[in-house]
Each structure stands twice: as C-alpha cells, then as structure tokens.
C-alpha cells in the first residue's frame, strides 16, 4: 500500500484551500530537545539507516497522514455544518417574514371586524331607540282607543237619559277611568 502518493495529494489539496499559509502554534515549554545523552544507552533512538528507523518513520508518516486526513475531514464536516446552519437560519428568516405578513393581515382583518362591530352596535342602539319610541306610540294609541271607547260609552249613556251608563258604572267612574288613561 503506497501512502506517499495519497499524502502528497492531501498536501496539494491543503495548498489549494490555503492551509499552507497557516503555521502550527508555537509552544515554548522552556525545555531543550532531548539529546542522545538524555536517553539511557539501552533506549537510544534507532539510527537513521536501520530498519527500525524506517519502520518508525513509516508509522510516523502514517499517523501524520491519518491526522492530516482527519483534519481535512473535520474541516469539511464543519463547513457542511455551517452551511446547514446557514440554510436553517434562512428558512427561519423566511418563516418569520411569512408569519409577520400573516400577522399584519390578521391585524387588518381584526381592525375591520372591530369597525363593523362598532357600526353594528350603533345600528343596534338606533333600532332599540326606534323600538322604544314605537312601543310608546303603540301604548299611546291603545290609550287613545280606550279613551275613545269610554267617551263613546259615556256619550251613549248621556243620550240614553239619566246620566247613568248602561254597563252599570256611574258617570264619575267613567271620568276617573278617563283621567287615569290620560295621565
């Protein structure tokens, strides 16, 4: 399996995306690099010409390549996540705009309904006043009819003779009834 060609392809991809201009963070731990004297003699790093050194370099290259691939994958995933988030924000903004439009429409309909309700209440109050006036006129007409009948009965009784009503009521009783109807 040849990782070196994939590794260089990834490096070219990074260069295309502008990542080559980025430098790794510089850490200063105030320690010097380990030297050959810091390792015990049995744990000396393998010499560059040995097979162990080649294997260690291959493992380091492989882990570097995996780390690089993971970084690229994480960056792409983050880019997709930002794009999804942006789309969701745009959808929500569209929903807000639609809801605001609907709210304005409903507010206009409610205002128109309140205006119609006020007109209906005014018309209802006018009709109630007219009904009360008609009821008073009807009561007055009924009283006038009753008075007319009483005057007619009184006139008939007076024409009959003695001043007494045919129905058995006296003339004074008729005058009291007429006075109560007038009042």
C-alpha positions as CSV (number, residue, x, y, z in Angstrom):
1,X,0.0,0.0,0.0
2,X,1.5,3.3,-1.1
3,X,0.6,6.1,1.3
4,X,3.1,8.6,0.0
5,X,1.1,9.4,-3.2
6,X,-2.1,9.9,-1.1
7,X,-0.1,12.0,1.3
8,X,1.1,14.3,-1.4
9,X,-2.4,14.5,-2.9
10,X,-3.7,15.7,0.6
11,X,-0.9,18.2,0.8
12,X,-1.8,19.6,-2.6
13,X,-5.4,19.8,-1.5
14,X,-4.4,21.7,1.6
15,X,-2.3,24.1,-0.5
16,X,-5.3,24.6,-2.8
17,X,-7.5,25.6,0.1
18,X,-5.0,28.0,1.5
19,X,-4.0,26.0,4.5
20,X,-0.3,26.0,3.7
21,X,-0.1,29.6,4.8
22,X,-1.1,28.6,8.3
23,X,1.6,27.7,10.7
24,X,1.3,25.4,13.7
25,X,1.1,27.1,17.1
26,X,4.5,27.7,18.6
27,X,4.7,26.2,22.1
28,X,7.6,27.2,24.4
29,X,8.0,24.8,27.3
30,X,11.5,26.2,28.2
31,X,12.9,22.7,27.7
32,X,15.5,21.8,25.3
33,X,15.1,19.0,22.8
34,X,16.2,15.6,24.2
35,X,19.7,14.7,23.2
36,X,21.4,11.4,22.9
37,X,22.8,11.9,26.4
38,X,19.3,12.1,28.0
39,X,18.4,8.7,26.8
40,X,19.7,5.7,28.6
41,X,22.1,3.7,26.5
42,X,19.6,0.8,26.0
43,X,16.9,3.2,24.8
44,X,18.9,5.2,22.2
45,X,16.7,6.2,19.2
46,X,17.5,4.0,16.3
47,X,20.0,5.2,13.8
48,X,18.5,6.6,10.6
49,X,20.0,3.8,8.5
50,X,18.4,0.9,10.5
51,X,15.2,-0.9,9.5
52,X,13.7,0.1,12.8
53,X,14.2,3.7,11.9
54,X,12.5,3.1,8.6
55,X,9.5,1.4,10.3
56,X,9.3,4.2,12.9
57,X,9.4,6.8,10.1
58,X,6.7,4.9,8.2
59,X,4.5,4.7,11.3
60,X,5.1,8.4,11.9
61,X,4.2,9.2,8.3
62,X,1.1,7.0,8.5
63,X,0.0,8.7,11.8
64,X,0.7,12.1,10.3
65,X,-1.3,11.2,7.2
66,X,-4.2,10.0,9.3
67,X,-4.0,13.1,11.4
68,X,-4.0,15.2,8.2
69,X,-6.9,13.3,6.7
70,X,-8.8,13.7,10.0
71,X,-8.2,17.4,10.0
72,X,-9.4,17.7,6.4
73,X,-12.4,15.6,7.2
74,X,-13.2,17.7,10.3
75,X,-12.9,20.9,8.3
76,X,-15.2,19.6,5.6
77,X,-17.6,18.5,8.3
78,X,-17.5,21.9,9.9
79,X,-18.1,23.6,6.5
80,X,-21.1,21.4,5.9
81,X,-22.4,22.1,9.4
82,X,-22.0,25.8,8.9
83,X,-23.8,25.5,5.5
84,X,-26.7,23.6,7.2
85,X,-26.9,26.1,9.9
86,X,-27.0,29.0,7.4
87,X,-29.7,27.2,5.4
88,X,-31.7,26.7,8.6
89,X,-31.3,30.4,9.6
90,X,-32.5,31.4,6.1
91,X,-35.5,29.1,6.5
92,X,-36.3,30.6,9.9
93,X,-36.0,34.1,8.5
94,X,-38.4,33.1,5.7
95,X,-40.8,31.7,8.3
96,X,-40.5,34.9,10.4
97,X,-41.3,37.0,7.3
98,X,-44.3,34.9,6.4
99,X,-45.6,35.0,10.0
100,X,-45.1,38.8,10.1
101,X,-47.0,39.1,6.9
102,X,-49.8,36.8,8.2
103,X,-49.9,38.8,11.5
104,X,-50.3,42.1,9.6
105,X,-53.1,40.5,7.5
106,X,-54.9,39.2,10.6
107,X,-54.4,42.6,12.4
108,X,-56.1,44.3,9.4
109,X,-58.9,41.8,9.4
110,X,-59.4,42.3,13.2
111,X,-59.4,46.1,12.8
112,X,-62.0,45.8,10.0
113,X,-64.1,43.5,12.2
114,X,-63.9,45.9,15.1
115,X,-65.1,48.7,12.8
116,X,-68.0,46.6,11.6
117,X,-68.8,45.7,15.2
118,X,-68.9,49.4,16.2
119,X,-71.2,50.1,13.2
120,X,-73.5,47.2,14.2
121,X,-73.6,48.4,17.8
122,X,-74.6,51.9,16.6
123,X,-77.2,50.5,14.3
124,X,-78.5,48.3,17.2
125,X,-78.7,51.2,19.5
126,X,-80.6,53.2,16.9
127,X,-83.0,50.3,16.3
128,X,-83.6,49.9,20.1
129,X,-84.3,53.6,20.4
130,X,-86.7,53.3,17.5
131,X,-88.4,50.2,19.0
132,X,-88.8,52.1,22.3
133,X,-90.3,55.1,20.6
134,X,-92.7,52.8,18.6
135,X,-93.7,51.0,21.8
136,X,-94.5,54.3,23.4
137,X,-96.6,55.3,20.4
138,X,-98.4,52.0,20.4
139,X,-99.2,52.4,24.1
140,X,-100.5,55.9,23.4
141,X,-102.6,54.7,20.5
142,X,-104.1,51.9,22.8
143,X,-104.9,54.5,25.4
144,X,-106.5,56.8,22.8
145,X,-108.6,53.9,21.6
146,X,-109.7,53.1,25.1
147,X,-110.5,56.7,25.7
148,X,-112.5,56.9,22.5
149,X,-114.5,53.8,23.6
150,X,-115.1,55.3,27.0
151,X,-116.2,58.7,25.5
152,X,-118.4,56.8,23.2
153,X,-119.9,54.8,26.0
154,X,-120.3,58.0,28.1
155,X,-122.0,59.8,25.2
156,X,-124.3,56.8,24.6
157,X,-125.2,56.8,28.3
158,X,-125.8,60.5,28.3
159,X,-128.1,60.2,25.3
160,X,-130.0,57.4,26.9
161,X,-131.1,59.6,29.6
162,X,-130.4,59.8,33.2
163,X,-126.6,60.2,33.2
164,X,-126.0,56.6,34.2
165,X,-124.0,54.2,32.0
166,X,-125.7,51.1,30.6
167,X,-122.9,49.0,31.9
168,X,-123.7,49.8,35.5
169,X,-120.9,52.3,36.1
170,X,-121.7,55.8,37.2
171,X,-120.6,58.8,35.3
172,X,-118.0,59.6,38.0
173,X,-116.4,56.2,37.4
174,X,-116.1,56.9,33.7
175,X,-114.4,60.2,34.4
176,X,-111.9,58.6,36.8
177,X,-111.0,55.9,34.2
178,X,-110.5,58.6,31.5
179,X,-108.3,60.6,33.8
180,X,-106.1,57.6,34.6
181,X,-105.7,56.8,30.9
182,X,-104.7,60.4,30.1
183,X,-102.1,60.5,32.8
